[in-house]
Amino acid sequence: MKLRLHHVNFATENVSRMDAFYRDVMGLDEETQGLPVLEKKKGYDGDVAFRTDGDIQFHLARKDLEVGFKTGHAVNPLDRGHIAFRTDDIEAFKKSLEEKQVPYSDFGNVAVKGWHQIFFYDPDCNVIEVHQVDEG
């Protein structure tokens, strides 16, 4: 099971202001490759802008304090934002978390078409996403 940093998600009240900051101040390009297909009718319908430094994606998403309630999950990835890792074996990673007694919310592919996502907290309650791109 391999992990690599895939994206950083910042939750904001003003997506266009954040997008302008990361474009104009930080000099990040618009991301056009490998973008997630958002499932807007399954719990989160907010705006998202995508930037990149050439390696890592930045997802600038409208904050939504109700995503956890709407999807029935304890972890809300759009309260404060999160960092995300991509894995080649989500089931092995989930088993590892279970062995270490780390609770997680398994979103499956509810939020992003073709990505099996889980979310959990680090010891300081920062949200971490691990996802695997579904085959096919």
The first five atom37 places (N, CA, C, CB, O) and aatype in JSON, in Angstrom:
{
  "aatype": [12, 11, 10, 1, 10, 8, 8, 19, 2, 13, 0, 16, 6, 2, 19, 15, 1, 12, 3, 0, 13, 18, 1, 3, 19, 12, 7, 10, 3, 6, 6, 16, 5, 7, 10, 14, 19, 10, 6, 11, 11, 11, 7, 18, 3, 7, 3, 19, 0, 13, 1, 16, 3, 7, 3, 9, 5, 13, 8, 10, 0, 1, 11, 3, 10, 6, 19, 7, 13, 11, 16, 7, 8, 0, 19, 2, 14, 10, 3, 1, 7, 8, 9, 0, 13, 1, 16, 3, 3, 9, 6, 0, 13, 11, 11, 15, 10, 6, 6, 11, 5, 19, 14, 18, 15, 3, 13, 7, 2, 19, 0, 19, 11, 7, 17, 8, 5, 9, 13, 13, 18, 3, 14, 3, 4, 2, 19, 9, 6, 19, 8, 5, 19, 3, 6, 7],
  "atom_mask": [
    [1, 1, 1, 1, 1],
    [1, 1, 1, 1, 1],
    [1, 1, 1, 1, 1],
    [1, 1, 1, 1, 1],
    [1, 1, 1, 1, 1],
    [1, 1, 1, 1, 1],
    [1, 1, 1, 1, 1],
    [1, 1, 1, 1, 1],
    [1, 1, 1, 1, 1],
    [1, 1, 1, 1, 1],
    [1, 1, 1, 1, 1],
    [1, 1, 1, 1, 1],
    [1, 1, 1, 1, 1],
    [1, 1, 1, 1, 1],
    [1, 1, 1, 1, 1],
    [1, 1, 1, 1, 1],
    [1, 1, 1, 1, 1],
    [1, 1, 1, 1, 1],
    [1, 1, 1, 1, 1],
    [1, 1, 1, 1, 1],
    [1, 1, 1, 1, 1],
    [1, 1, 1, 1, 1],
    [1, 1, 1, 1, 1],
    [1, 1, 1, 1, 1],
    [1, 1, 1, 1, 1],
    [1, 1, 1, 1, 1],
    [1, 1, 1, 0, 1],
    [1, 1, 1, 1, 1],
    [1, 1, 1, 1, 1],
    [1, 1, 1, 1, 1],
    [1, 1, 1, 1, 1],
    [1, 1, 1, 1, 1],
    [1, 1, 1, 1, 1],
    [1, 1, 1, 0, 1],
    [1, 1, 1, 1, 1],
    [1, 1, 1, 1, 1],
    [1, 1, 1, 1, 1],
    [1, 1, 1, 1, 1],
    [1, 1, 1, 1, 1],
    [1, 1, 1, 1, 1],
    [1, 1, 1, 1, 1],
    [1, 1, 1, 1, 1],
    [1, 1, 1, 0, 1],
    [1, 1, 1, 1, 1],
    [1, 1, 1, 1, 1],
    [1, 1, 1, 0, 1],
    [1, 1, 1, 1, 1],
    [1, 1, 1, 1, 1],
    [1, 1, 1, 1, 1],
    [1, 1, 1, 1, 1],
    [1, 1, 1, 1, 1],
    [1, 1, 1, 1, 1],
    [1, 1, 1, 1, 1],
    [1, 1, 1, 0, 1],
    [1, 1, 1, 1, 1],
    [1, 1, 1, 1, 1],
    [1, 1, 1, 1, 1],
    [1, 1, 1, 1, 1],
    [1, 1, 1, 1, 1],
    [1, 1, 1, 1, 1],
    [1, 1, 1, 1, 1],
    [1, 1, 1, 1, 1],
    [1, 1, 1, 1, 1],
    [1, 1, 1, 1, 1],
    [1, 1, 1, 1, 1],
    [1, 1, 1, 1, 1],
    [1, 1, 1, 1, 1],
    [1, 1, 1, 0, 1],
    [1, 1, 1, 1, 1],
    [1, 1, 1, 1, 1],
    [1, 1, 1, 1, 1],
    [1, 1, 1, 0, 1],
    [1, 1, 1, 1, 1],
    [1, 1, 1, 1, 1],
    [1, 1, 1, 1, 1],
    [1, 1, 1, 1, 1],
    [1, 1, 1, 1, 1],
    [1, 1, 1, 1, 1],
    [1, 1, 1, 1, 1],
    [1, 1, 1, 1, 1],
    [1, 1, 1, 0, 1],
    [1, 1, 1, 1, 1],
    [1, 1, 1, 1, 1],
    [1, 1, 1, 1, 1],
    [1, 1, 1, 1, 1],
    [1, 1, 1, 1, 1],
    [1, 1, 1, 1, 1],
    [1, 1, 1, 1, 1],
    [1, 1, 1, 1, 1],
    [1, 1, 1, 1, 1],
    [1, 1, 1, 1, 1],
    [1, 1, 1, 1, 1],
    [1, 1, 1, 1, 1],
    [1, 1, 1, 1, 1],
    [1, 1, 1, 1, 1],
    [1, 1, 1, 1, 1],
    [1, 1, 1, 1, 1],
    [1, 1, 1, 1, 1],
    [1, 1, 1, 1, 1],
    [1, 1, 1, 1, 1],
    [1, 1, 1, 1, 1],
    [1, 1, 1, 1, 1],
    [1, 1, 1, 1, 1],
    [1, 1, 1, 1, 1],
    [1, 1, 1, 1, 1],
    [1, 1, 1, 1, 1],
    [1, 1, 1, 1, 1],
    [1, 1, 1, 0, 1],
    [1, 1, 1, 1, 1],
    [1, 1, 1, 1, 1],
    [1, 1, 1, 1, 1],
    [1, 1, 1, 1, 1],
    [1, 1, 1, 1, 1],
    [1, 1, 1, 0, 1],
    [1, 1, 1, 1, 1],
    [1, 1, 1, 1, 1],
    [1, 1, 1, 1, 1],
    [1, 1, 1, 1, 1],
    [1, 1, 1, 1, 1],
    [1, 1, 1, 1, 1],
    [1, 1, 1, 1, 1],
    [1, 1, 1, 1, 1],
    [1, 1, 1, 1, 1],
    [1, 1, 1, 1, 1],
    [1, 1, 1, 1, 1],
    [1, 1, 1, 1, 1],
    [1, 1, 1, 1, 1],
    [1, 1, 1, 1, 1],
    [1, 1, 1, 1, 1],
    [1, 1, 1, 1, 1],
    [1, 1, 1, 1, 1],
    [1, 1, 1, 1, 1],
    [1, 1, 1, 1, 1],
    [1, 1, 1, 1, 1],
    [1, 1, 1, 1, 1],
    [1, 1, 1, 0, 1]
  ],
  "atom_positions": [
    [[0.85, -1.17, 0.0], [0.0, 0.0, 0.0], [0.9, 1.23, 0.0], [-0.97, 0.0, 1.22], [1.71, 1.42, 0.91]],
    [[0.75, 2.05, -1.02], [1.58, 3.24, -1.16], [0.7, 4.48, -1.03], [2.32, 3.23, -2.53], [-0.42, 4.51, -1.53]],
    [[1.22, 5.5, -0.34], [0.54, 6.79, -0.22], [1.4, 7.88, -0.84], [0.22, 7.13, 1.25], [2.62, 7.86, -0.72]],
    [[0.73, 8.83, -1.5], [1.44, 10.03, -1.96], [0.49, 11.21, -1.83], [1.95, 9.87, -3.45], [-0.71, 11.08, -2.06]],
    [[1.06, 12.36, -1.46], [0.24, 13.56, -1.31], [-0.4, 13.89, -2.65], [1.09, 14.75, -0.8], [0.28, 13.96, -3.67]],
    [[-1.7, 14.09, -2.64], [-2.43, 14.38, -3.88], [-2.94, 15.8, -3.92], [-3.58, 13.42, -4.04], [-2.73, 16.5, -4.91]],
    [[-3.62, 16.26, -2.85], [-4.12, 17.63, -2.84], [-4.29, 18.17, -1.44], [-5.43, 17.72, -3.58], [-4.35, 17.42, -0.46]],
    [[-4.37, 19.48, -1.37], [-4.71, 20.2, -0.15], [-6.03, 20.88, -0.43], [-3.58, 21.22, 0.27], [-6.19, 21.52, -1.47]],
    [[-6.97, 20.75, 0.5], [-8.28, 21.38, 0.34], [-8.42, 22.47, 1.39], [-9.43, 20.33, 0.46], [-8.26, 22.22, 2.58]],
    [[-8.73, 23.68, 0.94], [-9.03, 24.78, 1.85], [-10.51, 25.1, 1.74], [-8.16, 26.03, 1.54], [-11.02, 25.3, 0.64]],
    [[-11.19, 25.15, 2.88], [-12.6, 25.52, 2.91], [-12.7, 27.02, 3.14], [-13.37, 24.74, 4.03], [-11.99, 27.58, 3.98]],
    [[-13.57, 27.67, 2.39], [-13.67, 29.13, 2.43], [-15.11, 29.58, 2.23], [-12.77, 29.76, 1.37], [-15.92, 28.85, 1.65]],
    [[-15.41, 30.75, 2.71], [-16.72, 31.37, 2.47], [-16.77, 32.03, 1.1], [-17.04, 32.39, 3.56], [-17.85, 32.31, 0.58]],
    [[-15.58, 32.3, 0.5], [-15.52, 33.06, -0.75], [-14.52, 32.4, -1.71], [-15.12, 34.55, -0.48], [-13.33, 32.71, -1.68]],
    [[-15.0, 31.49, -2.54], [-14.14, 30.73, -3.44], [-13.42, 31.64, -4.43], [-14.96, 29.69, -4.2], [-12.23, 31.46, -4.67]],
    [[-14.11, 32.62, -5.0], [-13.46, 33.47, -6.0], [-12.34, 34.3, -5.39], [-14.5, 34.4, -6.66], [-11.32, 34.53, -6.04]],
    [[-12.5, 34.76, -4.15], [-11.43, 35.52, -3.48], [-10.22, 34.62, -3.23], [-11.94, 36.12, -2.14], [-9.08, 35.03, -3.46]],
    [[-10.46, 33.38, -2.75], [-9.36, 32.45, -2.52], [-8.67, 32.08, -3.83], [-9.87, 31.18, -1.82], [-7.44, 31.99, -3.89]],
    [[-9.46, 31.87, -4.87], [-8.9, 31.53, -6.18], [-7.99, 32.65, -6.67], [-10.03, 31.26, -7.2], [-6.89, 32.39, -7.16]],
    [[-8.45, 33.89, -6.54], [-7.64, 35.04, -6.97], [-6.34, 35.12, -6.17], [-8.45, 36.35, -6.81], [-5.29, 35.43, -6.74]],
    [[-6.4, 34.86, -4.88], [-5.2, 34.89, -4.04], [-4.18, 33.85, -4.51], [-5.56, 34.65, -2.57], [-3.01, 34.18, -4.71]],
    [[-4.62, 32.62, -4.69], [-3.69, 31.57, -5.08], [-3.2, 31.74, -6.52], [-4.34, 30.2, -4.92], [-2.13, 31.25, -6.87]],
    [[-3.97, 32.42, -7.36], [-3.55, 32.75, -8.72], [-2.59, 33.93, -8.7], [-4.77, 33.06, -9.6], [-1.47, 33.84, -9.22]],
    [[-3.01, 35.05, -8.12], [-2.28, 36.31, -8.24], [-1.13, 36.46, -7.25], [-3.22, 37.45, -8.06], [-0.08, 36.99, -7.61]],
    [[-1.31, 36.02, -6.03], [-0.27, 36.18, -5.01], [0.69, 34.99, -5.01], [-0.91, 36.33, -3.63], [1.91, 35.17, -4.96]],
    [[0.14, 33.78, -5.07], [0.98, 32.6, -4.99], [1.47, 32.12, -6.36], [0.23, 31.49, -4.31], [2.39, 31.31, -6.45]],
    [[0.85, 32.63, -7.44], [1.3, 32.29, -8.79], [0.96, 30.88, -9.24], [0.0, 0.0, 0.0], [1.62, 30.34, -10.12]],
    [[-0.06, 30.28, -8.63], [-0.44, 28.91, -9.01], [-1.29, 28.92, -10.28], [-1.2, 28.22, -7.87], [-2.13, 29.8, -10.47]],
    [[-1.06, 27.94, -11.12], [-1.81, 27.81, -12.36], [-3.16, 27.16, -12.11], [-1.01, 27.0, -13.38], [-3.36, 26.47, -11.11]],
    [[-4.09, 27.38, -13.03], [-5.37, 26.68, -12.97], [-5.11, 25.21, -13.27], [-6.4, 27.3, -13.98], [-4.4, 24.87, -14.21]],
    [[-5.71, 24.34, -12.46], [-5.56, 22.9, -12.69], [-6.62, 22.45, -13.69], [-5.68, 22.09, -11.35], [-7.8, 22.74, -13.51]],
    [[-6.19, 21.75, -14.72], [-7.13, 21.26, -15.73], [-7.01, 19.76, -15.94], [-6.9, 21.97, -17.05], [-7.81, 19.17, -16.67]],
    [[-6.03, 19.13, -15.31], [-5.77, 17.7, -15.5], [-6.24, 16.91, -14.28], [-4.26, 17.45, -15.75], [-6.03, 17.33, -13.14]],
    [[-6.86, 15.78, -14.5], [-7.2, 14.87, -13.42], [-8.12, 15.44, -12.36], [0.0, 0.0, 0.0], [-8.0, 15.1, -11.18]],
    [[-9.04, 16.29, -12.77], [-9.95, 16.91, -11.8], [-11.03, 15.93, -11.35], [-10.6, 18.16, -12.4], [-11.49, 15.1, -12.13]],
    [[-11.43, 16.03, -10.09], [-12.51, 15.17, -9.62], [-13.84, 15.57, -10.25], [-12.61, 15.23, -8.1], [-14.08, 16.75, -10.51]],
    [[-14.69, 14.6, -10.49], [-16.05, 14.86, -10.98], [-16.94, 14.89, -9.75], [-16.52, 13.77, -12.03], [-17.26, 13.85, -9.18]],
    [[-17.35, 16.08, -9.35], [-18.12, 16.24, -8.12], [-19.54, 15.71, -8.28], [-18.15, 17.71, -7.7], [-20.2, 15.97, -9.29]],
    [[-19.98, 14.99, -7.29], [-21.35, 14.45, -7.25], [-22.23, 15.46, -6.53], [-21.4, 13.04, -6.54], [-22.53, 15.29, -5.35]],
    [[-22.66, 16.5, -7.24], [-23.34, 17.65, -6.65], [-24.68, 17.32, -6.0], [-23.55, 18.69, -7.7], [-25.18, 18.12, -5.21]],
    [[-25.28, 16.19, -6.31], [-26.59, 15.87, -5.75], [-26.51, 14.88, -4.59], [-27.49, 15.31, -6.84], [-27.53, 14.37, -4.14]],
    [[-25.3, 14.61, -4.11], [-25.14, 13.58, -3.07], [-24.64, 14.14, -1.74], [-24.19, 12.52, -3.56], [-24.1, 13.39, -0.93]],
    [[-24.82, 15.44, -1.5], [-24.47, 15.98, -0.19], [-23.66, 17.25, -0.2], [0.0, 0.0, 0.0], [-23.67, 17.99, 0.78]],
    [[-22.94, 17.53, -1.3], [-22.17, 18.77, -1.38], [-22.36, 19.36, -2.77], [-20.66, 18.53, -1.08], [-22.04, 18.73, -3.77]],
    [[-22.89, 20.58, -2.81], [-23.14, 21.22, -4.1], [-22.42, 22.56, -4.22], [-24.64, 21.41, -4.31], [-22.82, 23.41, -5.03]],
    [[-21.37, 22.75, -3.43], [-20.66, 24.02, -3.41], [-19.73, 24.22, -4.59], [0.0, 0.0, 0.0], [-19.41, 23.29, -5.33]],
    [[-19.3, 25.47, -4.73], [-18.32, 25.83, -5.76], [-16.93, 25.37, -5.33], [-18.34, 27.35, -6.04], [-16.61, 25.38, -4.14]],
    [[-16.12, 24.98, -6.31], [-14.74, 24.59, -6.05], [-13.88, 25.14, -7.18], [-14.59, 23.03, -5.92], [-14.23, 24.99, -8.36]],
    [[-12.76, 25.77, -6.83], [-11.77, 26.19, -7.81], [-10.56, 25.28, -7.63], [-11.37, 27.72, -7.64], [-10.28, 24.81, -6.53]],
    [[-9.85, 25.03, -8.73], [-8.71, 24.11, -8.69], [-7.46, 24.84, -9.19], [-8.99, 22.85, -9.55], [-7.46, 25.43, -10.27]],
    [[-6.39, 24.78, -8.4], [-5.09, 25.37, -8.73], [-4.03, 24.28, -8.57], [-4.76, 26.6, -7.82], [-4.29, 23.24, -7.97]],
    [[-2.84, 24.53, -9.11], [-1.75, 23.57, -8.97], [-0.41, 24.28, -8.97], [-1.8, 22.53, -10.11], [-0.24, 25.35, -9.56]],
    [[0.54, 23.66, -8.29], [1.93, 24.13, -8.36], [2.71, 23.32, -9.4], [2.61, 24.03, -6.97], [3.92, 23.49, -9.53]],
    [[2.02, 22.47, -10.12], [2.64, 21.59, -11.1], [2.72, 20.16, -10.63], [0.0, 0.0, 0.0], [2.83, 19.24, -11.45]],
    [[2.65, 19.95, -9.33], [2.67, 18.61, -8.75], [1.44, 18.34, -7.89], [3.94, 18.41, -7.93], [0.77, 17.33, -8.06]],
    [[1.16, 19.25, -6.97], [0.08, 19.08, -6.0], [-1.1, 19.96, -6.39], [0.57, 19.41, -4.56], [-0.93, 21.12, -6.77]],
    [[-2.3, 19.39, -6.28], [-3.51, 20.16, -6.53], [-3.93, 20.91, -5.26], [-4.66, 19.24, -7.01], [-3.68, 20.45, -4.15]],
    [[-4.55, 22.06, -5.47], [-5.18, 22.83, -4.39], [-6.65, 22.93, -4.74], [-4.51, 24.26, -4.21], [-7.01, 23.47, -5.78]],
    [[-7.5, 22.4, -3.86], [-8.95, 22.46, -4.04], [-9.47, 23.54, -3.12], [-9.64, 21.07, -3.76], [-9.36, 23.43, -1.9]],
    [[-10.02, 24.58, -3.69], [-10.54, 25.73, -2.93], [-12.05, 25.62, -2.94], [-10.06, 27.1, -3.54], [-12.7, 25.98, -3.92]],
    [[-12.61, 25.12, -1.85], [-14.01, 24.73, -1.81], [-14.82, 25.6, -0.86], [-14.13, 23.27, -1.4], [-14.34, 26.05, 0.18]],
    [[-16.07, 25.84, -1.26], [-16.97, 26.58, -0.38], [-17.21, 25.77, 0.88], [-18.31, 26.9, -1.09], [-17.57, 24.6, 0.83]],
    [[-17.0, 26.44, 2.02], [-17.21, 25.8, 3.32], [-18.67, 25.38, 3.44], [-16.83, 26.76, 4.48], [-19.57, 26.1, 3.03]],
    [[-18.88, 24.2, 4.0], [-20.24, 23.69, 4.2], [-20.26, 22.91, 5.52], [-20.71, 22.79, 3.0], [-19.77, 21.79, 5.59]],
    [[-20.82, 23.52, 6.54], [-20.85, 22.91, 7.86], [-21.84, 21.76, 7.97], [-21.18, 23.94, 8.89], [-21.86, 21.06, 8.98]],
    [[-22.67, 21.55, 6.94], [-23.7, 20.53, 7.0], [-23.39, 19.26, 6.21], [-24.98, 21.1, 6.52], [-24.21, 18.35, 6.18]],
    [[-22.24, 19.19, 5.56], [-21.92, 18.03, 4.74], [-21.98, 16.74, 5.55], [-20.53, 18.18, 4.12], [-22.52, 15.74, 5.07]],
    [[-21.44, 16.75, 6.75], [-21.48, 15.55, 7.59], [-22.9, 15.1, 7.86], [0.0, 0.0, 0.0], [-23.2, 13.9, 7.81]],
    [[-23.8, 16.04, 8.14], [-25.19, 15.7, 8.4], [-25.87, 15.19, 7.13], [-25.95, 16.91, 8.95], [-26.62, 14.2, 7.16]],
    [[-25.62, 15.86, 6.01], [-26.26, 15.48, 4.74], [-25.83, 14.1, 4.25], [-25.95, 16.52, 3.68], [-26.61, 13.39, 3.62]],
    [[-24.59, 13.73, 4.54], [-24.08, 12.45, 4.05], [-24.11, 11.35, 5.11], [-22.67, 12.63, 3.55], [-23.85, 10.19, 4.8]],
    [[-24.43, 11.71, 6.34], [-24.5, 10.72, 7.41], [-23.13, 10.26, 7.91], [0.0, 0.0, 0.0], [-23.0, 9.14, 8.4]],
    [[-22.12, 11.12, 7.8], [-20.77, 10.78, 8.24], [-20.32, 11.68, 9.38], [-19.79, 10.87, 7.08], [-20.69, 12.86, 9.44]],
    [[-19.52, 11.12, 10.28], [-19.03, 11.87, 11.44], [-17.98, 12.91, 11.07], [-18.47, 10.92, 12.46], [-17.9, 13.96, 11.7]],
    [[-17.18, 12.63, 10.05], [-16.12, 13.55, 9.67], [-16.63, 14.44, 8.54], [-14.83, 12.78, 9.23], [-17.16, 13.96, 7.55]],
    [[-16.46, 15.76, 8.71], [-16.87, 16.72, 7.69], [-15.62, 17.29, 7.02], [-17.74, 17.86, 8.31], [-14.91, 18.09, 7.64]],
    [[-15.33, 16.91, 5.77], [-14.12, 17.39, 5.11], [-14.21, 18.83, 4.62], [-13.8, 16.5, 3.94], [-13.24, 19.37, 4.1]],
    [[-15.37, 19.47, 4.79], [-15.52, 20.85, 4.32], [-15.89, 21.82, 5.44], [-16.57, 20.92, 3.23], [-16.52, 22.84, 5.21]],
    [[-15.49, 21.47, 6.65], [-15.61, 22.37, 7.78], [-14.42, 23.32, 7.78], [-15.71, 21.59, 9.12], [-14.57, 24.54, 7.74]],
    [[-13.21, 22.73, 7.84], [-11.98, 23.52, 7.86], [-11.07, 23.21, 6.68], [-11.23, 23.29, 9.15], [-10.06, 23.9, 6.49]],
    [[-11.38, 22.22, 5.91], [-10.49, 21.78, 4.84], [-9.74, 20.53, 5.27], [0.0, 0.0, 0.0], [-9.97, 20.01, 6.36]],
    [[-8.85, 20.04, 4.41], [-8.13, 18.8, 4.69], [-6.96, 18.64, 3.75], [-9.07, 17.6, 4.57], [-6.84, 19.34, 2.75]],
    [[-6.07, 17.71, 4.09], [-5.03, 17.28, 3.16], [-5.44, 15.9, 2.65], [-3.6, 17.25, 3.83], [-6.13, 15.16, 3.35]],
    [[-5.02, 15.57, 1.45], [-5.46, 14.31, 0.85], [-4.29, 13.54, 0.25], [-6.51, 14.58, -0.23], [-3.41, 14.1, -0.41]],
    [[-4.31, 12.24, 0.52], [-3.33, 11.33, -0.04], [-4.05, 10.35, -0.96], [-2.56, 10.57, 1.08], [-5.19, 9.97, -0.71]],
    [[-3.37, 9.95, -2.01], [-3.89, 8.93, -2.92], [-3.17, 7.62, -2.59], [-3.68, 9.34, -4.44], [-1.96, 7.6, -2.36]],
    [[-3.92, 6.52, -2.58], [-3.35, 5.21, -2.31], [-3.68, 4.26, -3.46], [-3.88, 4.65, -0.98], [-4.58, 4.5, -4.26]],
    [[-2.92, 3.2, -3.53], [-3.18, 2.16, -4.52], [-3.95, 0.99, -3.92], [-1.86, 1.67, -5.13], [-4.26, 0.02, -4.61]],
    [[-4.27, 1.07, -2.59], [-4.99, -0.02, -1.94], [-5.78, 0.51, -0.74], [-4.01, -1.14, -1.49], [-5.31, 0.44, 0.4]],
    [[-6.95, 1.04, -1.0], [-7.77, 1.65, 0.06], [-8.18, 0.62, 1.12], [-9.03, 2.3, -0.55], [-8.24, 0.95, 2.3]],
    [[-8.45, -0.6, 0.7], [-8.87, -1.62, 1.67], [-7.75, -1.94, 2.65], [-9.32, -2.89, 0.94], [-7.99, -2.09, 3.85]],
    [[-6.53, -2.05, 2.17], [-5.39, -2.29, 3.06], [-5.19, -1.12, 4.0], [-4.12, -2.56, 2.25], [-4.84, -1.31, 5.16]],
    [[-5.39, 0.09, 3.49], [-5.22, 1.26, 4.35], [-6.29, 1.31, 5.43], [-5.26, 2.54, 3.51], [-6.0, 1.63, 6.58]],
    [[-7.54, 1.0, 5.07], [-8.62, 0.95, 6.06], [-8.31, -0.1, 7.13], [-9.98, 0.64, 5.38], [-8.51, 0.15, 8.32]],
    [[-7.82, -1.26, 6.72], [-7.46, -2.31, 7.67], [-6.37, -1.82, 8.62], [-7.0, -3.58, 6.93], [-6.41, -2.11, 9.82]],
    [[-5.4, -1.1, 8.09], [-4.33, -0.55, 8.92], [-4.89, 0.42, 9.96], [-3.28, 0.15, 8.04], [-4.48, 0.39, 11.12]],
    [[-5.81, 1.28, 9.54], [-6.44, 2.21, 10.5], [-7.19, 1.44, 11.58], [-7.4, 3.18, 9.76], [-7.1, 1.77, 12.77]],
    [[-7.92, 0.43, 11.17], [-8.69, -0.37, 12.13], [-7.77, -1.06, 13.13], [-9.53, -1.41, 11.39], [-8.08, -1.11, 14.32]],
    [[-6.64, -1.59, 12.65], [-5.69, -2.25, 13.54], [-5.11, -1.26, 14.55], [-4.57, -2.88, 12.73], [-4.78, -1.64, 15.68]],
    [[-4.98, -0.01, 14.15], [-4.44, 1.03, 15.03], [-5.54, 1.75, 15.81], [-3.64, 2.05, 14.21], [-5.28, 2.72, 16.53]],
    [[-6.78, 1.27, 15.65], [-7.96, 1.81, 16.32], [-8.17, 3.3, 16.02], [-7.83, 1.61, 17.83], [-8.49, 4.1, 16.9]],
    [[-7.98, 3.65, 14.74], [-8.24, 5.02, 14.27], [-9.59, 5.0, 13.56], [-7.09, 5.54, 13.32], [-9.71, 4.39, 12.49]],
    [[-10.61, 5.67, 14.13], [-11.91, 5.7, 13.47], [-11.87, 6.55, 12.2], [-12.98, 6.23, 14.42], [-11.12, 7.52, 12.11]],
    [[-12.68, 6.16, 11.23], [-12.74, 6.9, 9.97], [-14.16, 6.88, 9.43], [-11.76, 6.3, 8.93], [-14.98, 6.04, 9.81]],
    [[-14.43, 7.82, 8.54], [-15.7, 7.85, 7.82], [-15.44, 7.4, 6.39], [-16.35, 9.28, 7.85], [-14.6, 7.98, 5.7]],
    [[-16.14, 6.36, 5.96], [-15.96, 5.82, 4.62], [-17.03, 6.43, 3.72], [-16.05, 4.25, 4.62], [-18.19, 6.01, 3.75]],
    [[-16.64, 7.42, 2.92], [-17.56, 8.1, 2.02], [-17.79, 7.31, 0.74], [-17.04, 9.48, 1.69], [-18.68, 7.65, -0.05]],
    [[-17.0, 6.25, 0.51], [-17.11, 5.55, -0.77], [-16.88, 6.55, -1.89], [0.0, 0.0, 0.0], [-15.93, 7.33, -1.85]],
    [[-17.76, 6.52, -2.9], [-17.65, 7.51, -3.98], [-18.86, 8.44, -3.99], [-17.51, 6.81, -5.35], [-19.34, 8.85, -5.05]],
    [[-19.36, 8.78, -2.78], [-20.5, 9.67, -2.65], [-20.18, 11.08, -3.12], [-20.97, 9.71, -1.2], [-21.0, 11.71, -3.79]],
    [[-19.0, 11.58, -2.79], [-18.67, 12.98, -3.09], [-18.02, 13.17, -4.45], [-17.75, 13.53, -2.03], [-18.26, 14.16, -5.13]],
    [[-17.19, 12.21, -4.86], [-16.44, 12.34, -6.11], [-16.62, 11.05, -6.91], [-14.92, 12.63, -5.84], [-16.31, 9.96, -6.42]],
    [[-17.1, 11.19, -8.12], [-17.3, 10.03, -8.99], [-15.95, 9.37, -9.29], [-18.01, 10.45, -10.3], [-15.01, 10.02, -9.75]],
    [[-15.88, 8.07, -9.02], [-14.67, 7.33, -9.35], [-13.57, 7.37, -8.31], [0.0, 0.0, 0.0], [-12.51, 6.78, -8.53]],
    [[-13.79, 8.05, -7.18], [-12.81, 8.07, -6.1], [-13.45, 7.46, -4.87], [-12.31, 9.52, -5.82], [-14.5, 7.92, -4.43]],
    [[-12.85, 6.43, -4.31], [-13.29, 5.87, -3.03], [-12.53, 6.65, -1.96], [-13.02, 4.3, -2.92], [-11.31, 6.54, -1.87]],
    [[-13.26, 7.44, -1.14], [-12.65, 8.33, -0.16], [-12.97, 7.9, 1.26], [-13.12, 9.76, -0.39], [-14.09, 7.49, 1.57]],
    [[-11.97, 8.01, 2.12], [-12.2, 7.92, 3.55], [-11.62, 9.19, 4.18], [-11.54, 6.62, 4.16], [-10.7, 9.8, 3.65]],
    [[-12.18, 9.57, 5.32], [-11.73, 10.76, 6.05], [-11.57, 10.39, 7.52], [-12.72, 11.95, 5.88], [-12.36, 9.63, 8.07]],
    [[-10.53, 10.94, 8.14], [-10.29, 10.7, 9.56], [-9.5, 11.89, 10.11], [-9.51, 9.35, 9.8], [-9.08, 12.78, 9.37]],
    [[-9.33, 11.9, 11.43], [-8.64, 13.0, 12.1], [-7.24, 12.58, 12.54], [-9.44, 13.47, 13.3], [-7.01, 11.43, 12.92]],
    [[-6.31, 13.53, 12.49], [-5.01, 13.32, 13.13], [-5.17, 13.66, 14.62], [-3.88, 14.18, 12.45], [-6.26, 14.06, 15.03]],
    [[-4.11, 13.53, 15.43], [-4.27, 13.78, 16.87], [-4.72, 15.2, 17.23], [-2.98, 13.51, 17.55], [-5.27, 15.4, 18.31]],
    [[-4.51, 16.19, 16.35], [-4.96, 17.56, 16.62], [-6.25, 17.9, 15.89], [-3.88, 18.55, 16.24], [-6.6, 19.07, 15.76]],
    [[-6.95, 16.89, 15.42], [-8.25, 17.03, 14.75], [-8.17, 17.71, 13.39], [-9.19, 17.81, 15.62], [-9.15, 18.3, 12.93]],
    [[-7.02, 17.63, 12.73], [-6.94, 18.03, 11.33], [-7.52, 16.88, 10.51], [-5.46, 18.37, 10.9], [-7.25, 15.72, 10.79]],
    [[-8.31, 17.21, 9.48], [-8.94, 16.18, 8.66], [-7.95, 15.68, 7.6], [-10.23, 16.72, 7.98], [-7.29, 16.48, 6.94]],
    [[-7.87, 14.37, 7.46], [-7.05, 13.73, 6.44], [-7.95, 12.88, 5.56], [-5.91, 12.86, 7.09], [-8.79, 12.12, 6.05]],
    [[-7.78, 13.02, 4.27], [-8.47, 12.18, 3.29], [-7.46, 11.21, 2.71], [-9.13, 13.03, 2.15], [-6.31, 11.58, 2.46]],
    [[-7.88, 9.97, 2.51], [-7.13, 9.01, 1.7], [-8.13, 8.48, 0.68], [-6.5, 7.83, 2.58], [-9.24, 8.08, 1.03]],
    [[-7.73, 8.49, -0.58], [-8.63, 7.99, -1.62], [-7.88, 7.11, -2.62], [-9.3, 9.16, -2.36], [-6.67, 7.18, -2.77]],
    [[-8.68, 6.28, -3.28], [-8.18, 5.44, -4.36], [-9.06, 5.7, -5.57], [-8.17, 3.92, -3.97], [-10.28, 5.78, -5.45]],
    [[-8.44, 5.83, -6.72], [-9.2, 5.97, -7.96], [-9.73, 4.6, -8.33], [-8.31, 6.58, -9.12], [-8.97, 3.63, -8.44]],
    [[-11.05, 4.52, -8.53], [-11.66, 3.25, -8.88], [-11.21, 2.8, -10.26], [-13.19, 3.36, -8.84], [-11.03, 3.62, -11.16]],
    [[-11.01, 1.5, -10.41], [-10.64, 0.95, -11.72], [-11.8, 1.13, -12.69], [-10.25, -0.56, -11.59], [-12.97, 1.0, -12.31]],
    [[-11.49, 1.42, -13.93], [-12.52, 1.55, -14.95], [-13.02, 2.89, -14.97], [0.0, 0.0, 0.0], [-13.9, 3.21, -15.76]]
  ]
}
